[in-house]
Amino acid sequence: MRQIPVFVKKIWRTLVWRINPKEKAVYLTFDDGPNAAVTPQVLAILDEYKVKATFFCKGENVRKYPNLFEEIKQRGHSVGNHTFNHLKGFNNSVEDYIKNVQKADEYIQSKLFRPPYGKIKPRQIRALKNDYKIIMWDFITYDFDLKVTPDEILKEVKKRSRNGSIVVFHDSLKAEKNMLAALPEALKYWKQEGYKICSLVA
């Protein structure tokens, strides 16, 4: 579990780590979908609790499940670009990275972008920042880590949530068990504490 230190955010001011700290709201995001087995369950939970979220999608998954991608949008959620095939910025040239993002954009068409793993080079940021709002996170749930339990995730949600938090879950097979168990409890907690649960806008 990790909340991004303040000094990191000050260094990387171009990136969006947190929204308005004066507003009692959290911004719920999901990475790596859409996934035919997992995303419909996420959408059902969000409908049940009447909240909207942002889905940072891989282009290859949108190409594979176009109807599911359209359903995400039709239900009122926002979407973002998560590269075409989950490219790690540190391991790729600026040219290759930008081409991958652009390939994803052919399917996703969003001005929101989140770098996979949160790993992106300064030159890649400079190449993208005029076309995209680059979204990072205030804290990540680590729902994909099989050593972490849903109870531990919920404990961290309660500990880390604050005004303007951008929170990361994953609608992926790897995160399925943890995420589906922890998400409803997190939504209950935020509502009980008076947080608005919001999606991001470009």
Residue, then its C-alpha position, 0 to 999 in steps of 0.5 A: m500500500r502506498q500514498i505518494p509522498v508530497f515531495v514527489k508531487k512537488i517534483w512532478r507538478t505536471l502530473v495530476w496526483r490529487i484533486n481539490p483538497k478542499e472538497k470532500a470527494v474521492y475519485l475512483t479509478f480502475d486500470d487495465g480493463p476492460n475485461a469480459a469476466v471482471t468489468p461487468q461485475v464492477l459495473a454492477i457494483l457501481d450501479e448498486y451504489k449509484v456512483k461513477a468512476t473512471f476506467f483507464c483502459k488498455g487499447e488492446n482490450v478495447r479492441k477485443y471488447p468494444n461492446l463492453f467499452e461502449e457499455i462503460k461509457q453508456r453507464g456514465h463512467s469516464v474512460g482514459n488511455h492506459t497505452f495500447n498494451h500496458l507499456k512501461g515508460f522506463n523501458n521504451s523510447v519516447e518515440d515508441y511510447i508515444k506511438n503506443v499511446q496514439k495506437a490506444d487513442e484510436y480505440i479509446q479517444s480520451k484526453l485522460f492518460r495514466p502511465p502503466y505502473g506509474k513509470i514515465k520519463p520526463r521526455q515522455i511527459r513533455a511529449l504528452k502533456n499538451d494532448y493529455k491530462i496525465i493522471m497518477w494517484d493519491f494512493i493505490t490499493y494493491d488489489f493485484d497483490l495476492k499477498v494482500t487480503p481484502d481486509e487489508i485493502l479496506k484498512e488502507v482505504k480507511k487510513r489513506s482516504r482524504n479530500g481529493s484522493i485519486v484511488v486506484f483499483h484494477d478490473s483485471l483477472k489478477a485483481e478480481k478476488n481482492m477488488l470485488a471483495a474490497l470495493p463494496e466495503a470501500l464504497k460503503y465506508w466513503k458514503q458513511e464518511g460523507y465523501k462524494i465518489c466521483s469520476l474524472v473529467a478531461 
